[in-house]
Structures are given as structure tokens and as C-alpha cells.
């Protein structure tokens, strides 16, 4: 009886949430960061290869997109000016077309099944839809900062949840992961959110916000370590190096360097299982598939990845240009290897172009804008992107929901914030130019007053 009441209660709450989304889309955007990380996955079906599941944010996104279409088709009130400044629409559209083309060819060549190919391609395109709806509806700086606050609140909640898991003694993961825990996802999430919080901290003037950023970042360190995700540790290290390279001022560089040194020095104080986990080269006795590179015997997990990469190269040689389509080559634990096999050279090129455009934009904003919020967010996202690229060497980072959705949200918030700031600056310049003065009309100087 209690379970039935919970199901009905959840269904009613979901209907109310969807109604609010239709009437006031920006409120749904406030809730999206919470839904990204705290929504359980609901299995709705299975393909031959994988499960098909939905989350609350999937429903919110669907309703938001329908609302956009409704404004355009029914009300004839589509505000095209909202799309101005969407710098990543072209590379996102190009990468989307490549994914669709290569998967269609993979299905035609009987490499990929139509159902799994369709649903998992749709899942990848969904990240770009999230960017679109956030950019479309976030038209006020106050709304943008509320959404950022919601993302940081979510980070605090999952951090507390991480601390609650530590006494269990195993690897820790994000909430609602189910039976198959994915600590690597939790680690990748921290690589993104940790870099963003660090960037905001560095450029926030002294005050309460700076203290909150420091507390949030400091609290996340221990759960990040206890994920025992070696790929995430390496990615976090590269993010730190990127901070060190980009930040200006001796004080900031000393702070980053000191944090890195303290982290390394604290390793002997960590539990033995975490120290063991950090030894990539510790081969396991009796494991038959141990891989050796340069005379170093790797552990089973790393050995499995290396063996998978060798298999991937053989598959890539069979279809190098278009690949085998999404889900058409089995499972590979590495984004670049998977992209190479599934989408071929075309997929690698469109993916590289998209990331190049993102990194170029973030670096441009960081170097030219005087606004501390924009600078901090741009710096954090730049370092997060470099960390994600390293993380994706040993994980399918760019298809992991709980990493990519927050990343796309934060990227859209920065682009929207910059668009609003540029419009405000242009408005001020226009007003100054339009206001006549005695310097504009010198013949009025000394003219008799008409009052």
C-alpha cells in the first residue's frame, strides 16, 4: 500500500512539475541541475546490447522543446533574437549530422541494430538540446546565477552523500546509481564541478561567496579520492596544471602549487586500499591477460583497456572513414577509441572541431572580459574541458549523463551571461552616442536659453 501511495505521489508531483515547466520554463531550468545528479534512472526497455532508461530531466527537456515549438508554430512568436550569440550551434550541428550519418550507415551495413543505434544517438544529441534550451530561456543574469547556485547546491548534496558512503569501505559513487556503481562517473563529475568552483573562487572578490567556494572545494577532496577512480585523479592533476599555466599572479600560482604538493604528500596517510589502487603497474598474480608496455606489467583493469584498444584498431581498419555506427562495435572503455571505431575519421574530426571551438571561446572570454564572474566561470570550464579530455582516455566521458549534462548547462550559462553583458555594454555605448551635448553642437555654446 505504501509503495502504491509513493508511486501515485511521485506521478502527481511529476505532473505538477511538467505543468510548471510549460507555464514558467525558467523555473524548470532552476531544477535541472538537481535533476541531473539526483534523479533515479527508470528503465523503459532493453535492446540486445543495453538498457534504455529515462530520468526526470529527460521529461523536462521534452516539455521545454515542445514549448519552443509551440511558440514557433502555434503562436508565431519565435524570438529569433534569443538565438543570437549561440557560438556553438554550428559545430554541434555538424557533429550531430556526423553521428546520424555514421550510425545510419552502420545500421545499413548490419553493424548496429536500428533500435539501439537510434536511442543512443538520440541520447548524445540530447546534450546539445540541453545547451539549446538553457541558452534560449536564460535571458537574465539573475536567472543564470540562480541556476549556477542550484548546480553548486547539487554538488554539496552529492558530496554529503559521498561522505556517508566512505565508512562502507568500498569505492563511492553518485546517488541512484543502482547496483552497478560507477565511481568513475563520480570522479569525472568532480573534475568538472571542482574546476568550475576553483575558477570562481580565484576571481571572486573577498567575501562570503569566496568562503563558500573554498568550503565546497575543500569538502569535495576526500570523496574525490575515495572514488578510487585513477582516470579521474589523473584528469584532476591535468586540470591543476592548466590552472597553473593560465592563472596570473604569484599568489594564485603559489596557492595551486601548494595544494598539489600537499595532495601528493598526503598519499602515505591514505588507507592501504587507495594506495594500492594508485599503482597502475601492479600486476595481479595469476591474471592471464596482463599487458606489458615498456617492460611494465599493468594491473587487470588497465590491461583490459589496452587489450580492448588493440581490438578497436582492428575494427577501425575495416571501416576507417565512417566507422561502424553507434553501438555497432561493442563496448570500449575509452571515448577516443570508441569514437574512432563507431564514427570513424569523420567523427574524430567533428569532435575535435567542437572541442577546439569550445576551448578557443573559453580562453577568449577569460583573457578579454573584465567581469570577475565571467572570468572565473570561463577559467573553470577551460580547465574542466582539458580534464574531461584526459578523463576520456580511459572512460566514455562524453556519453556519461551525469558528467555531460552539468557541463553543457554551465557552458550555456557562460555563453548566455556573456551575450547579456555584451548587449548591456552595447546599449550603454549607443545611449552615450545618441545623447547630444554642447560638444556635439558647438554652435549652441553661449546660445540664449529658451526657458
Residue pairs with C-beta under 8 A, 6 or more apart in sequence:
14 56
14 59
17 28
17 31
17 56
17 60
18 59
18 60
18 63
20 27
20 28
21 27
21 28
21 60
21 63
21 64
21 67
22 63
22 67
25 64
25 67
25 133
25 137
26 137
26 138
26 143
28 60
28 63
28 64
29 133
29 134
29 137
29 138
29 143
29 147
30 143
30 146
30 147
30 150
31 60
31 150
32 57
32 60
32 130
32 134
32 147
32 150
32 405
32 409
33 147
33 150
33 151
33 153
33 154
33 406
33 409
34 150
34 153
34 154
34 157
35 55
35 56
35 57
35 60
36 57
36 154
36 401
36 402
36 405
36 406
36 409
37 154
37 157
37 158
37 174
37 175
37 189
37 402
37 406
38 154
38 157
38 158
38 175
38 176
39 55
39 56
39 57
39 176
40 55
40 176
41 53
41 54
41 55
41 176
41 178
42 53
42 54
42 55
43 51
43 52
43 53
44 52
44 53
44 54
45 51
45 52
46 52
47 113
47 115
47 116
47 119
47 327
48 113
48 116
49 113
49 116
49 327
49 330
50 116
50 120
50 327
52 119
55 401
57 130
57 405
58 126
61 126
61 129
61 130
61 133
64 133
64 137
65 129
65 133
68 78
68 133
68 136
71 77
71 78
71 79
72 78
82 135
82 136
82 139
83 89
83 135
83 136
84 419
85 415
85 418
85 419
85 422
86 132
86 135
86 415
87 357
87 361
87 415
88 131
88 354
88 357
88 358
88 361
88 411
88 415
89 132
91 350
91 353
91 354
91 357
92 128
92 131
92 354
93 128
94 350
94 353
94 354
95 128
95 347
95 350
95 351
95 353
95 354
96 124
96 125
96 128
98 343
98 346
98 347
98 349
98 350
99 121
99 124
99 125
99 326
99 343
99 347
100 121
101 322
101 346
102 322
102 323
102 325
102 326
102 342
102 343
102 344
102 346
102 347
103 112
103 117
103 118
103 121
103 325
103 326
103 327
103 328
103 342
103 343
104 325
105 322
105 325
106 112
106 117
106 322
106 323
106 324
106 325
106 326
106 328
106 342
107 113
107 114
107 117
107 325
107 328
109 319
109 324
109 325
111 319
111 324
111 325
111 328
111 329
112 324
112 325
112 326
112 327
112 328
113 327
116 326
116 327
117 325
117 326
117 327
117 328
120 326
120 327
120 399
121 326
123 399
123 401
124 326
124 399
127 404
127 405
127 408
128 408
130 405
130 408
130 409
130 412
131 408
131 409
131 411
131 412
132 412
134 147
134 408
134 409
134 412
134 413
134 416
135 412
135 415
135 416
137 143
138 144
138 147
138 412
138 413
138 416
139 416
139 420
140 420
141 417
141 420
141 421
144 413
144 416
144 417
144 420
145 373
147 409
147 413
148 377
148 410
148 413
151 193
151 406
151 409
151 410
152 193
152 197
152 216
154 406
155 193
155 197
155 216
155 220
156 216
156 219
157 175
158 174
158 175
158 186
158 189
159 216
159 219
159 220
159 223
161 174
161 175
162 172
162 186
162 222
162 223
162 226
162 227
163 222
163 223
165 172
165 173
165 226
166 172
166 222
166 223
166 226
169 273
171 181
171 183
171 226
171 227
171 228
171 229
172 183
172 186
172 223
172 226
172 227
173 181
173 182
173 183
173 185
173 186
173 227
174 182
174 185
174 186
174 189
174 402
177 185
182 400
183 227
183 228
183 229
184 227
184 229
184 231
184 232
184 394
184 395
185 400
185 402
185 403
186 223
186 227
186 229
186 232
187 224
187 227
187 229
187 231
187 232
187 233
187 235
187 236
187 391
188 229
188 231
188 232
188 235
188 388
188 391
188 395
188 397
188 400
188 403
189 402
189 403
189 406
190 220
190 223
190 224
190 227
190 232
190 236
191 232
191 235
191 236
191 239
191 384
191 387
191 388
191 391
192 384
192 387
192 388
192 403
192 406
192 407
192 410
193 220
193 384
193 406
194 217
194 220
194 224
194 236
194 239
195 239
195 243
195 380
195 381
195 383
195 384
195 387
196 377
196 380
196 381
196 384
196 410
197 213
197 216
197 217
197 220
197 380
198 213
198 217
198 243
198 380
198 383
199 243
199 375
199 376
199 377
199 378
199 379
199 380
199 381
199 382
199 383
200 209
200 213
200 373
200 376
200 377
200 380
201 210
201 213
201 214
201 217
201 376
202 243
202 247
202 252
202 376
202 379
203 372
203 373
203 375
203 376
203 379
204 210
204 213
204 372
204 376
205 372
221 263
224 232
224 236
225 233
225 270
225 274
226 274
228 273
228 274
228 277
230 277
230 278
230 280
230 394
231 390
231 391
231 393
231 394
231 395
232 391
233 278
234 390
234 391
235 387
235 388
235 390
235 391
236 387
237 260
238 386
238 387
238 390
239 383
239 384
239 386
239 387
240 256
240 259
240 260
240 383
242 382
242 383
242 386
242 387
243 256
243 379
243 383
244 253
244 256
244 257
244 260
246 366
246 379
246 382
246 383
247 253
247 256
247 379
267 275
267 278
268 275
276 282
279 299
280 298
280 299
280 302
281 296
281 297
281 298
281 299
282 299
283 290
283 297
283 298
283 299
283 303
284 290
284 299
284 300
287 300
287 303
289 300
289 303
289 304
289 307
290 297
290 298
290 300
290 303
291 297
291 298
291 302
291 303
291 306
291 307
292 298
293 306
298 306
304 333
305 333
305 334
305 394
308 332
308 333
308 334
308 337
309 332
309 334
309 337
311 332
312 329
312 332
312 334
312 337
312 338
312 340
312 341
315 324
315 329
315 341
316 323
316 340
316 341
316 344
318 324
319 344
320 344
320 345
321 344
321 345
321 346
322 343
322 344
322 346
323 329
323 340
323 341
323 342
323 343
323 344
323 346
323 347
324 341
324 342
325 342
325 343
326 342
326 343
327 342
328 342
329 338
329 341
329 342
332 338
332 341
332 396
333 394
333 395
333 396
334 392
334 393
334 394
334 395
334 396
335 392
335 393
335 395
335 396
335 397
335 398
335 399
336 348
336 392
336 393
338 396
339 347
339 348
339 351
340 347
340 348
343 350
343 351
351 398
355 385
355 389
358 385
358 411
359 382
359 385
359 386
361 415
362 378
362 379
362 381
362 382
362 385
362 414
363 378
363 382
365 374
365 375
365 378
365 414
365 418
366 375
366 378
366 379
366 382
369 375
369 378
369 418
369 421
371 421
373 417
374 414
374 417
374 418
374 421
377 410
377 413
377 414
377 417
378 414
381 407
381 410
381 411
381 414
384 407
384 410
388 397
388 398
388 403
388 407
391 397
392 398
397 403
397 404
398 404
438 444
438 445
